[in-house]
Amino acid sequence: RKLIQEKYGFSIHEVTDAPRQFVAETYFLETETGVRYFCKIISRPLFIPQVIDSLPVLHELHLRGLNFIGYPIETLSKGLFVLHDNQLIAIFNYIDAHQAYTYSNRILGQRIGDVHALTPRITVAMPSETYIFKYDDKLEVRLLEILSNRSGHPLLNSLAKLMGHFEAEIRHDWHRFLEISRQLKALPRPMVITHGDAPGNVLVKSPEEIFLIDWDDILLAPPERDLWFLQGKPDFIAGYREVYPEYQPHELTRQFYIYSRYF
């Protein structure tokens, strides 16, 4: 609390717990003047670099006029985060809405389209899709460790039996995933700013007024990275086509992101 007041210049009146996330510990801050903010504290080393890469993109999206996203607040020194004791601290705007899964798919499609359409106007660097699965060197080793379990522990024995039952299917899908990756590396695709998990990170004020939050893994990637979740929903695609009228789903890329999510 003292560090945030020092780095951001906020005089904090109250700190309350916010709904916990997978990536971060989260809090609501209220200043002495009644202004509210949303605070993330991330201590997992795996996530800190990708969040650091995402914050400048979010900041510029906000400056370009997107008013339906969570965006970082600048520190007194014009930074977008604070690193302290191997933890990342970032403060975001407060959105007076609740997380829900009941909202207009058409509006969500529009919102994602609006983000994608801003891509040419964003000047900061960001990571790009390489079609390389970051755990591809570990999956085979880990699968063999599980299948050859000799610990005698009943839970691990059950896991080995279950994985053994699905081993052929897992290997078939894994090799298919690798083949799709190989094909996409050689296939030029349009790249846009993507969230990666937008449908699960929506705050709802009303069915027609929604906000996209938790942009912790921004990636310059084909639009299917954001669209595969709801590609089977006609109203969602209709909303997206209000921004991109000529959009046609690309099946190979859709399969890549489905495999990537599940592996």
C-alpha positions as a printed Julia matrix, in Angstrom:
263×3 Matrix{Float64}:
   0.0     0.0     0.0
   2.83    2.38    0.9
   4.67    1.46   -2.32
   1.59    2.14   -4.48
   1.07    5.53   -2.82
   4.75    6.36   -3.43
   4.85    5.21   -7.09
   1.38    6.36   -8.21
   0.72    9.33   -5.94
  -2.58    7.89   -4.72
  -3.67    8.61   -1.18
  -5.37    5.27   -0.51
  -8.39    5.3     1.77
  -9.44    1.65    1.49
  -8.23   -1.65    0.02
 -10.69   -4.52   -0.49
 -10.35   -7.96   -2.04
 -11.45   -8.34   -5.66
 -12.46  -11.65   -7.27
  -9.33  -13.81   -7.49
  -7.84  -14.63  -10.89
  -5.64  -17.41  -12.19
  -2.73  -15.11  -12.99
  -2.89  -12.46  -10.25
  -3.9   -11.49   -6.75
  -6.43   -8.69   -7.19
  -7.73   -5.78   -5.12
 -10.0    -2.76   -5.36
  -8.4     0.51   -4.26
 -10.31    3.61   -3.23
  -8.52    6.92   -2.81
  -9.28    9.61   -0.25
 -11.07   11.53   -3.02
 -13.35    8.56   -3.82
 -11.67    7.44   -7.05
 -11.56    3.65   -7.46
  -8.94    1.5    -9.2
  -8.29   -2.18   -9.83
  -4.93   -3.58   -8.67
  -3.12   -6.72   -9.86
  -0.14   -8.26   -8.07
   1.56  -11.05  -10.03
   4.25  -13.21   -8.45
   4.4   -16.12  -10.93
   7.57  -15.74  -13.03
   5.95  -17.52  -15.99
   3.35  -14.75  -16.4
   5.25  -11.57  -15.58
   7.03  -11.14  -18.97
   3.84  -11.61  -21.02
   1.94   -9.12  -18.85
   4.78   -6.58  -19.23
   4.57   -7.03  -23.02
   0.78   -6.55  -22.98
   0.56   -3.35  -20.91
   1.92   -0.89  -23.54
  -0.49   -2.31  -26.13
  -3.44   -1.84  -23.77
  -2.28    1.68  -22.96
  -2.16    2.62  -26.65
  -5.5     0.95  -27.41
  -7.01    3.16  -24.71
  -5.31    6.27  -26.12
  -6.75    5.38  -29.54
 -10.26    5.61  -28.12
 -11.25    2.11  -26.99
 -13.47    2.69  -23.97
 -14.58   -0.9   -23.31
 -11.3    -2.36  -22.03
  -9.39   -2.49  -18.79
  -6.28   -0.34  -19.27
  -3.22    0.39  -17.1
  -2.83    3.61  -15.12
   0.51    5.39  -15.43
   2.86    5.76  -12.48
   4.22    9.18  -11.53
   7.27    8.42  -13.72
   5.01    7.48  -16.7
   5.61    3.76  -16.29
   2.82    1.18  -16.57
   3.84   -1.15  -13.74
   6.07   -1.51  -10.69
   8.45   -4.4   -10.03
   9.14   -5.08   -6.37
  10.55   -8.21   -4.68
  10.03  -10.3    -7.86
   6.39   -9.21   -8.05
   4.7    -7.11  -10.69
   2.2    -4.51   -9.53
  -0.13   -2.9   -12.08
  -3.06   -0.54  -11.47
  -6.01   -0.45  -13.87
  -9.13    1.65  -14.33
 -12.1     0.55  -12.26
 -15.09   -0.75  -14.26
 -18.44   -0.61  -12.49
 -19.79   -3.91  -13.88
 -19.83   -7.57  -12.91
 -18.29  -10.64  -14.53
 -20.93  -12.73  -16.27
 -21.54  -15.04  -19.2
 -24.94  -13.66  -20.17
 -24.43  -10.91  -22.69
 -25.0   -10.13  -26.36
 -22.78  -12.3   -28.54
 -23.31   -9.79  -31.35
 -21.88   -6.98  -29.21
 -18.93   -9.18  -28.22
 -18.27   -9.88  -31.91
 -18.33   -6.14  -32.6
 -15.98   -5.39  -29.71
 -13.44   -7.97  -30.86
 -13.71   -6.62  -34.39
 -13.07   -3.08  -33.12
  -9.87   -4.25  -31.38
  -8.67   -6.12  -34.47
  -9.39   -3.1   -36.67
  -7.12   -0.85  -34.57
  -4.08   -3.05  -35.23
  -2.55   -0.85  -37.98
  -2.67    2.19  -35.67
  -0.8     0.59  -32.76
   2.89    1.47  -32.83
   4.33   -0.35  -29.8
   6.02   -3.72  -30.25
   4.23   -6.89  -29.22
   4.84  -10.65  -29.48
   3.72  -12.37  -32.69
   2.29  -15.84  -33.3
   5.03  -18.32  -34.29
   2.86  -21.47  -34.39
   5.36  -23.08  -32.02
   3.8   -24.77  -29.01
   5.94  -23.7   -26.05
   5.77  -27.12  -24.37
   6.4   -29.29  -27.41
   9.75  -30.52  -26.02
   8.15  -31.55  -22.72
   4.92  -33.26  -23.71
   6.41  -36.57  -24.87
   8.68  -36.81  -21.83
   5.84  -36.02  -19.43
   3.46  -38.47  -21.09
   6.0   -41.29  -20.77
   6.61  -40.4   -17.11
   2.89  -40.69  -16.4
   2.41  -43.92  -18.36
   5.38  -45.62  -16.72
   4.42  -44.58  -13.18
   6.09  -46.86  -10.62
   5.36  -44.9    -7.47
   2.6   -47.22   -6.29
   0.5   -44.2    -5.32
  -3.15  -45.07   -6.07
  -3.94  -41.64   -7.55
  -0.96  -41.75   -9.92
  -1.79  -45.35  -10.8
  -5.3   -44.26  -11.75
  -3.91  -41.4   -13.83
  -1.55  -43.79  -15.65
  -4.43  -46.14  -16.39
  -6.63  -43.32  -17.68
  -3.88  -41.86  -19.87
  -3.06  -45.32  -21.18
  -6.67  -45.74  -22.27
  -6.45  -42.51  -24.32
  -2.78  -42.76  -25.36
  -3.46  -43.54  -29.02
  -5.97  -40.69  -29.3
  -3.61  -38.25  -27.55
  -0.73  -39.17  -29.85
  -2.93  -38.92  -32.94
  -4.11  -35.44  -31.97
  -0.59  -34.37  -30.98
   0.87  -35.35  -34.36
  -2.05  -33.64  -36.12
  -1.35  -30.51  -34.08
   2.33  -30.56  -35.1
   1.39  -31.02  -38.76
  -1.04  -28.08  -38.65
   1.69  -25.97  -37.02
   4.1   -26.89  -39.81
   1.58  -25.93  -42.5
   0.67  -22.6   -40.9
   4.33  -21.53  -40.58
   4.47  -21.57  -44.38
   1.07  -19.94  -44.9
   0.79  -16.12  -44.74
  -2.19  -15.06  -42.63
  -3.46  -11.62  -41.61
  -2.28  -10.7   -38.11
  -4.31   -8.63  -35.63
  -4.12   -7.76  -31.94
  -5.76  -10.64  -30.09
  -6.88  -11.18  -26.5
  -6.75  -14.99  -26.52
  -9.61  -15.6   -24.07
 -12.11  -12.79  -24.53
 -15.4   -14.7   -23.97
 -14.26  -15.72  -20.48
 -13.21  -12.22  -19.48
 -16.28  -10.04  -19.95
 -17.7    -7.56  -17.46
 -21.39   -6.83  -18.0
 -23.18   -3.61  -17.12
 -26.15   -4.58  -19.29
 -26.52   -7.15  -22.1
 -25.61   -4.42  -24.6
 -22.87   -2.73  -22.52
 -19.88   -5.03  -21.98
 -16.18   -4.6   -21.22
 -13.2    -6.82  -22.08
 -10.69   -7.33  -19.26
  -7.58   -9.37  -18.34
  -5.46   -8.74  -21.43
  -2.58  -10.66  -19.9
  -1.52  -12.52  -23.05
  -1.83  -10.11  -25.99
  -0.5   -11.59  -29.21
  -0.33  -10.43  -32.8
  -2.06  -13.41  -34.39
  -4.69  -14.51  -36.92
  -8.23  -13.44  -35.92
  -9.2   -17.07  -35.21
  -7.27  -16.86  -31.94
 -10.19  -14.75  -30.67
 -12.96  -16.14  -32.86
 -12.78  -19.92  -32.51
 -14.52  -19.89  -29.12
 -17.84  -18.69  -30.57
 -17.4   -19.36  -34.27
 -20.48  -21.58  -34.22
 -22.67  -18.71  -32.92
 -24.21  -16.88  -35.92
 -24.93  -13.72  -33.9
 -21.31  -13.51  -32.76
 -19.96  -13.8   -36.32
 -22.62  -11.34  -37.51
 -21.35   -8.8   -34.97
 -17.75   -9.36  -36.08
 -18.76   -8.93  -39.73
 -20.23   -5.53  -38.91
 -16.57   -4.52  -38.63
 -15.07   -7.05  -41.09
 -17.84   -7.7   -43.68
 -15.63   -9.95  -45.84
 -14.42  -12.21  -43.02
 -14.44  -15.94  -43.78
 -13.34  -18.48  -41.14
 -10.02  -20.2   -41.81
 -10.48  -23.82  -40.75
  -6.82  -24.81  -40.37
  -6.1   -21.87  -38.08
  -9.24  -22.58  -36.07
  -8.04  -26.16  -35.51
  -4.61  -24.9   -34.44
  -6.06  -22.75  -31.66
  -8.4   -25.49  -30.45
  -5.49  -27.96  -30.22
  -3.29  -25.3   -28.63
  -5.87  -24.57  -25.93
  -6.43  -28.21  -25.0
  -2.81  -29.32  -25.1
